[in-house]
């Protein structure tokens, strides 16, 4: 299973060319991968559109993929513990939603395509599986 962080989706919808957006293009063209969208990522991506046609286009593309719920008390505790463990070694993750996505991916063994430095300590210290672009 693979999921994509909002950092890549946002660049993708803005037309930014990068190794990550190219990898996303390849994932979207290849149905052999189990590509899923997390509910919090859906929220992060869709909230940023200023113009309705762009919002509708993005929502249509994202809705064609399975959207998985990440919520619940168990994940809240896991993400809080992840934050505390990283802080203990001197690492501060800037985004609570990145902690949430990282904790979910670690728990589910899901590879993450991202372009965000907040995930790097989760990879190094907690086994988050990056999808290398």
Secondary structure as the mmCIF struct_conf table of DSSP 4:
data_model
#
loop_
_struct_conf.conf_type_id
_struct_conf.id
_struct_conf.beg_label_comp_id
_struct_conf.beg_label_asym_id
_struct_conf.beg_label_seq_id
_struct_conf.end_label_comp_id
_struct_conf.end_label_asym_id
_struct_conf.end_label_seq_id
STRN STRN1 UNK A 2 UNK A 4
HELX_RH_AL_P HELX_RH_AL_P1 UNK A 6 UNK A 14
TURN_TY1_P TURN_TY1_P1 UNK A 15 UNK A 15
HELX_RH_AL_P HELX_RH_AL_P2 UNK A 19 UNK A 29
TURN_TY1_P TURN_TY1_P2 UNK A 31 UNK A 32
BEND BEND1 UNK A 33 UNK A 33
STRN STRN2 UNK A 35 UNK A 38
HELX_RH_AL_P HELX_RH_AL_P3 UNK A 39 UNK A 46
TURN_TY1_P TURN_TY1_P3 UNK A 47 UNK A 48
BEND BEND2 UNK A 51 UNK A 51
HELX_RH_AL_P HELX_RH_AL_P4 UNK A 52 UNK A 63
TURN_TY1_P TURN_TY1_P4 UNK A 64 UNK A 64
BEND BEND3 UNK A 65 UNK A 65
STRN STRN3 UNK A 66 UNK A 68
BEND BEND4 UNK A 72 UNK A 72
HELX_RH_AL_P HELX_RH_AL_P5 UNK A 73 UNK A 88
TURN_TY1_P TURN_TY1_P5 UNK A 89 UNK A 90
BEND BEND5 UNK A 94 UNK A 94
HELX_RH_AL_P HELX_RH_AL_P6 UNK A 96 UNK A 108
TURN_TY1_P TURN_TY1_P6 UNK A 109 UNK A 109
STRN STRN4 UNK A 111 UNK A 113
HELX_RH_3T_P HELX_RH_3T_P1 UNK A 117 UNK A 119
HELX_RH_AL_P HELX_RH_AL_P7 UNK A 120 UNK A 126
STRN STRN5 UNK A 130 UNK A 130
#
